[in-house]
Amino acid sequence: MLIKTLLWSTRALAEYEGLLDYLLDEWNEEIAIRVTRELEETIQRIQDAPEQFPVLLKRKKVRRAVMSPQTSIFFKVSKTEVEIISLFDNRQNPGKRKL
């Protein structure tokens, strides 16, 4: 099985940094580490078998992986790459989701 190259969009990186800043400001380092581990595990699952996650937008071929009740990862898949396009806080209004 070929493992796909992982790419992060500029937007997804900014959202990840914002999430870490929030966790460190409002919670603590232990929670930030736990969330980072969950993110790494979910991304590994995405790389291993992206087709296990449902297509959310057929035209754009965007898939969604629910990392936790609070966070979803939106990504696109090509033959050789997986691109993380957004980390979304599920507690927000879904209308704010711009994919």
Secondary structure, 3 states (H helix, E strand, C coil): CCCCEEEECHHHHHHHHHHHHHHHHHCCHHHHHHHHHHHHHHHHHHHHCHHHCCEEECCCCEEEEECCCCEEEEEEECCCEEEEEEEEECCCCHHHCCC
